Amino acid sequence: MTALHPDLVDALLRPGRVLRAHGTGNDFVVLLDPDDDLVDLPASAVAALCDRHTGVGGDGVIRLGGPPPPGHLGDVDVAGADVTMDYRNADGGVVEMCGNGVRVVAKLAVDTGMVDAASDTLAVATRDGLRHVRVHRGSQPDGPVERVTVDMGPPSNDPVTIGLDLDAIEGDVETFRLPDVPDLVFAGRSMGNPHAIARVDDVAAVALADIGPRVERHAAFRDDVNLNVVQVLDDHHVALRVWERGVGETMACGTGACATVAALATAGGVLADDRPVVVSVGGGDLSIVVDDGGHLLMTGPAEVVGTVDLDAAWVATHLS
């Protein structure tokens, strides 16, 4: 375990610093970090925080910071960002994008006053560039944010972006098989992170705990992959389960929902018209619209569960 610098320990123990939140059941430990005190939080600390038995528990850790420090997100263009989503999966691995996480970030940035509480729009910096969002409140105009629409940008079917080795598959990026996973036919998409999408007759019947790890770590994918299995219910409604790299099965995956709709629209499985495609996941429903420019607009809920005050003895034992 990497010992935490005393300044990091002090920052984690400040009241109100750590929260639990979720977007459609995709749950996170959120670190409010407007002054960027926790930029150097090590992967081992992330994994300890996410442990569901001995930690706070979550699919990942979101560090919600101010506009990103120079170079922190690499060489991506995030000029004009209001806040930063610095996201790691439960195993501590850095992740480029998290669609459900962006919604949580937008809610907290507005509700906590990190951005103008009267604003309905903001720009979130991620490792995959800016994401522009619009927040939706409930019946009270000045009430808390309940739902968020994220412009997730256009999908990519570029094998290089997906990290897909065409020599290791049977077929092409739109329709391929993995030689040692013969029962599924895949399409590849990237939403800033890589996805393999497989259409099935019944998502509930898929042994995802068995198939997921094999696809996730398959040698055909340079940086592992997220597996999406989808059942088409009608031309504007699908059911989705996702095995997320570094996490396992999640209750929801925003990038996975978008990648899945994009792949199905290309294959004719759903209609990409003015009506939203409803993606039903374990934690509820997400709404995906393909706009005239080919961008995927995702709308869904974001909810804060509560604030966590970390115990100093736990931090000393598990994080340092």
N, C-alpha and C positions, 0 to 999 in steps of 0.2 A: 504493500500500500504506500502511495506517495503522501508524505507528511504535508499537511497544509501549512502555508505561511500563516503566522499569527494574525496578520491583517485580514486574511480570508476567513479565518475562524471568527474574528470579531464581527466581520460583515454579516456572516451567516446567522449569528446570534442576535442581531438587532431585531427588535420587535417589528412585526409586520413585513419582514423581508421575504418569508417563504409562504407560498400559498399552494392549495390544491385546486385544480380547475380541469374542466374537460370540454371537448367539442364533440357532441354526438357519441359520448362514451369513450372517446380516445382521450385518455387522462394524462395529466402532466403535473410535475412539480414545477412551479413557477417561482423564479427568483427575481423579485423587483430590484433592479439595479440601475437606477437613473444616473448614478455617478460612475458607473463602470468599475466598481470595486471587485467584481467577481469574474472579470474577463479570463483570468488564468486558472479557473477551477479545473482540476485534473479529471481525467476520465474515471479514475477509481472513485472519486467523490460522487460523480454523477451516478455510477452504478450503485453505490451505497444508498444514496437518496431514493433511487427508484426501486430498491428491493421491497417486495410486497410483504415480506415476513419480518424483516428486521429494520426496515427503513420507513420512509414516508409512503412510498408506493406510487408507481406511475409508468406509463409507456415511454416516458422521456423527461428530460429537464429542459425547460425554456428559460434562458436568461433574457429578461426583458430590459434592455438597456436604452440609453438615449441614442442619438445619431451615432453611427459606428465610429470608433477610433480609426485613424488612418491605417489601412492595411489589414485590419482585423478580420475582414471577410474576404481576404485575398484581393484579386484584381478586378472583381465585379464592380460594375457601375451602380452605385447606390446614392448618387447625388440627389439631394432633396429629401432624404429620408427623415421622417419625424421620430421614429424609434427603430430599435434593432431587435429582431428575433434571432437569438443565438441558440440553436437547437442541437441537442444530442439525444440519441436513442438510449434505451435503458442499459445497454451494455457499455455506454460511454462513447460510442462512435459518433463522429461528427456527421450531420445530415444536412444536405443542401436545402431542402424544403420540407415543410409540413403544413398541409392545407388547413387541418383542424387547429394546429398551433397558431397560425396566422389569425384565425378568428378570435382565439383566446387572447392573443396579444392586443388586438384592436380593442376588444372589450375593456381589458384592464388599463390600457393606455388612456382611454377616454374616461372610464369610471374613476380612476385614481388621480386624474388631473395631470398626467404626464404630458398630455396634449390638451389643447383647448376643449373643455368639456362641452362647449356649444357646437363643436365641429361634427359634421356627419361623415367627413372623409379624412383619410390620412394615408401616408405612404410608409410601408414597413420594409426595412432593409433585411434581406436574407442572403445566404451564400449563393443563391441563384438570381440575385438582383432584386429590384424593387417589386413589391406587390402593392397595388393600389386597392384600397378597401372602402366600403361604405357601411356605416353602422346603422342599425335599425333598433329604435327603442320600442317599448311597449305602449300602453295607452297614455302614459305621462310623457309629454314632450321633453322634459328634463330628467326623466327617470333613467335607470341603468340600461345599458345596452343588452338586448336579448338575442338579436340575430345579426349576422354580419355577411355581407357579400364581398367576395374576393375575386378580383380579376387575376386568374391563375396563369394568364398568358396562353400562347398557342402550344399545343403538344408537339413533340418531335418524334419522328419515326426513323431518325438517323441512327444506324447501328453503333456508330462511334459514340454518340451522346448516350445511348442506352448502355453502352459497354458490352455489346453483344458481338461475340466472335462468330461470324458467319460460317467459318470453316468447321465449327464444332456443332452445327445444327443441321437438320434436314429441312430445307425449304428456305424461305426468305423472311424478312422482318415482319411481314403481314400475316404469314401463315407458316409456322415452323413447329417441328417436334424436337424434343431432346431425346437422343438415342436410348437413354436409360430411364426415361419417364414416358413410356409409349402411349399411355392412356389419354394424354392431354394434347390438344393443339393450341398453340400460343400465337399471340401477336405482341410485338414489342412497342412500348411507348416510354417517353421520358417527359416528366413534368418538372424537370430540374433534378429529379431522382428517378431511378430506373424501375420499370414495371414490366412484368410478363403477365398477359391477360389470357385466361382460358375460359371459353364458354362451356357450360355444363348443363345437363338437364335438371339437376336438383342440387343446389348449393349445400343443403343440409346433409346430403348423403356423401359429401366429399370428406375423405379422411385427411383433413388439412394438417393435422399434427404429424402425419407420416410424410405426406407429399411436400409440405411447405419447406422443411429444412433441406430436402434434396434439391428442390428448385432454387431456393435462396442461395445456396453455396455452390451451385453447379459451375463447373469449369468454363461453361460457355459465356459466363458473365464476369467481366473484369473486376467489378467491385461488389459482387453479390447483387441480388435483385429482390424486389417485392413481388410476391405472387398474388394475383387477383383471380378468384374464380367467380364467375358471374352467371346468373340465370336470367334470361330475358322473359319478363312477365307479359309485357306488351310493348308497343313501339315507343312508349314514353315512360316505362317503368321497369327497373331491373332490381334483382336482389344480389348483394355482393358480400363476399367474405374475403378478407385480406390477411395473408401471412407477411408480416413486415420484417424486413431484415434487421437483425439485432434486437428484435422484440418478441416475435412470435405472433399468434393471432391477436388482432386488435378489434375492438368494438366498432371502429370506424377508421377510415383513411381518406383524407380529402384529396390528396394527389392521386391515390388509387381510384377513387370515384371518377375523377376527371380523365385519367388515362383510359379507364374502362369505357366511358362514354365516347371518347375520341376514337378508340379502336372499333367499337361497335358501330359507330356512325359510318366509318369508312367501309365496314363489311356489310352494311345494310341491316344490322340488327336492331338499331333504333333510328328514329328520325331526328335529325339535327335541324329543327325548324324553330319558329318563334316560341313554341311551347317548351317548358323545361322538361328535362328527363329526371324523374325521381329515382334516386339511388337509395334503396333500403339496405341499411347496414345494421349490425347488432345493436347499436345505440340509438337508432332512429332513422330519419330520412334526411338526405341532402338533395338539393335542387341544383341541377347543372343546365346552363343555357349556353349554346354555342352562338356567339354574336357574329355580326356580318364580317368582322375581320378575322374570324377563326379563333378568337380567344374564348376560353372556357370561364364562365362566370359561375362561381359556386356560392350558394347561400345555405347557411345552416346556423344552428344555435351555438352559443358559447355560455358557459355557466361556471361560476366560482363556487367551490364547495366550502372553502373556509381558509382561515389563516392558521399556519402551523408555527408554533414556537419550539424550535429545536432545543433539546436538552443539552446543556454544556457537557455533561458526562458522556452522552451518546456521541456527540461530535468528537470528543477526545478519544473515544474507543473506536469509532468506525471511520472517521475521516482524517485522523492525524496519528 
